Amino acid sequence: MTESIPTPGRTLTETDRTRHRRLREQGSLDRTELDAVLAAGFVCHLGVTIDGTVRVVPTVYGSDGTTLYFHGSVASRSLVSSPGTDVCVTVTHVDGLVLARSVFEHGINYRSAMIYGVPRPVTDDEEKLAGLRCLTEQCAPGQWDYARRPHRKELAATALLALSLDEASVKIRTGAPDDGDGPDAALGLWAGVLPLRTTWGAPTPDPALGTELPVPPHIAARTDTPAS
């Protein structure tokens, strides 16, 4: 994935919405960990209230270290009718199942971030191009310079939202089950972690290409590399 540009001030500001009330030991105020969680992915879930109904919409995103850009046609319609609407954007990576001796102690090793705030529709063409470049490079580094870029009509038809990273929460769990030193350790049952790893496969060409074209190096190089 792409690397976010570090921002000044390496500690996240704690607010009432981002304060860790449960499993506080898994929470972090380290801004570099927020950057790492965002840089490792490109799909987020956008939580927004539309016409009195809460919706959670999966969409792609890109982060430049200070702002999260994401597609948001559904949220954009809501923001037009209800300016100032708060949203919550969530990014989660699952790293493995934590299989304990008791079902109660089972868990997941994960990295997650939640970003709160009021997004703004991006209407300036120059910023929209920069935001779409950020989003495209987050998904497929090198693709922005390879493919045709959006023209004015396509820009006008694209809904892009920008959300500040000023109010965010990070939680990370790593390691073994927590019951290795408890009474259940005497049960004689296996316990441990079942890691989950996702990798990019070999590129599949579009049948409509007609003639055989080589896979661009920036795409071919991702084969068998980690996807998060």
N, C-alpha and C positions, 0 to 999 in steps of 0.2 A: 504494500500500500504506500501511498504518498506520506511524506513526513510533514507534520504541521510546523509552522513557523513559531518558535518559542515566543512567549509574551513576557513582558516585564512583570515582576512580582510573582514568585513561584508558589504562592500559597493561595488556595481558593478561599474566598470570603464565605464564612458560614452564615446562613440565614435560617429563618424558621422553617423554610421549605427544604433546605438542604441538610439540616442538622440530622446526624445519625442517632436515632433513638433505639434501634434494635441492631444487635450484632455490631456494636460500635467498633469492635476490634478489626472488622473488615472494611471499615470506612477509611477514607483518606482525604486529606486537604492538600495533597501534593499536586500542583498544577501539571507537572511533567507526566503524572499518571493519567490525568484527563487527556492530555495530548496523545499519549500512547494508545489509550482505548479508542479514541476517535480515529487515529491514523491506521489502526488495524482493521477497520471495516469500511463499508460504504452503504450499508442498509440501516436505516433507523426506523423507529415507530413513533409517529406523531400523534399525540393525544390532544384532542381539541373538542370543545363543545359547539355543536352546530344545531341551531334551531331547538335548543333545549336537550339535545341528545349527545351523549359523549361518544366520540368515535376515535378509534385508534387505527391510523392509516400507515401501512408500510411504504417507505419511499427511499430514494437514494439521496445521499448527502455528500458534501465536501467541506472540509474545515481548513481555514487558513491560519489557525492559531488564535484568532480573536473572534471570528464570526463563523457560524455554521450556516451554510447555504443548502437549501433542499427544495425539491419540487413540492409544490403544495397547492394544486388547483382547488381541492376541496376546502382547505384551510383559507385560501385566498378569498373565496366567496364569503366565508364566514367573517373574515376580517373586514371586508368591505361593508357588510351590514352591521357588524359590531366591532368598531375600532377599539383597540386597547384590550382585546381578548388574550388572556394568558394561555399558553400551551405548555406541554411537557414533551420533550423529545428524549427517547430512550435508545441507547445502543448497548447491546449485550453480546458477549462472546462466551460460549460454553467450552470449557477446556477439559472436562471429564466428569464422570460420575464418582461420587464418594460413597463407597459401599461399606457400611459399618456392620457390626455384629448384630445390631438391633435396627429395625426399620426406622425407629424414632430418630436415630442418629445419622441416617442417610442424608446426603446432601449433594451439592454440585460445586465443582471448582469453576469459577467464572470471573470475568471482568465486565464491569458495567458502568455506565455513566447516564445521568439524568440531567438534562438542561432545561431550566425554566425561564420564562420570560414572554415578552410580547414581540412576536416577529413582525417585520415590516416587509411589505411587498417591494421587490426591487423593480423600479421603473426606469431608471437611468440605463440607457443602452450600454454605456461603457462599463458600468458596474455589473450589469447583467451578463455581459460577455466574460468579465473576470470571474464572476460567480459560477457560470457554466463551465469555464475552464477548470476551476477548482474542483467542481463536482466530477467532471469527466476524468481528470487526472487522478482523482481519488479512486475511481473505479478501474481505470485502465491507463496507467502512466504511459505517456508517449502518444496517446490516441488523439489528443487535441491538435497536435501538429501534423498528424497523419491524415485524418479525415477532413472532409469539407466542413467549414465552420458555418454556424447559423447566419442566414441573411436577415434583413430587417423584418420581413414578414414573419419569419419563423420566431424571431425574438419577441415580436408582439404577441404571438400565440402561446408563448411559454410562460408559465407561472413559476416564478422563483421567489422564495422567501429567505430572509436573512435574520438570524437570531444571534444575539450576543452570547458569548460564553462566560459572561460575568457571574451568572448564578448557576452553579453546577454542583452535582454530587457524584462521588466516585465510590464504588465498592468493589473489592477484590477478595476472592477466597482461593487459597492454594493449600496444598498439603494433604496429609492423611486424615482418616476419620478421627473423631475426638474421643472415642471410647476405648482407646488402647490401654489406658491406665485405670479403667473402671471395673465394676463387678462383671460386666459382660465379657471381659478379656478371658475369663475362665471357661467360656462356653466351648472353646475349641473350634470356632468358626472362622473361615477365611474372611479377611477384611482388607480393604485397600482402595486404590483408585483405578478406574478404567478410563484411560485417557481418550479424548476425542480430538482427532486431527483431520482437517480438511485441506485438500490440495487441489490445485488447478490441473485439469486434464489436458490432453492434446487438442489443439484447435481443430474444429470441424468446419470446413469451408462451406460457404453458401452454394447450393446447387445452381443458383442463377448466375454464378460467375461466368459460365460459358467456357472460358479458356482457363487453363491452369495458371494460377498466380501464386508466387511464393508467400508464405505467411510472413508478415512484417516481423523483424527481429524483436521489437518491443513486446509483441504478443507471444511469439514462439518461446522467448526466454522465460515465460512464466510457467511453462509446463512442468509439473511435478514440484512446484514451489508452494509453500504454505499460503492458504487463502485468508488466514486471519492470525 
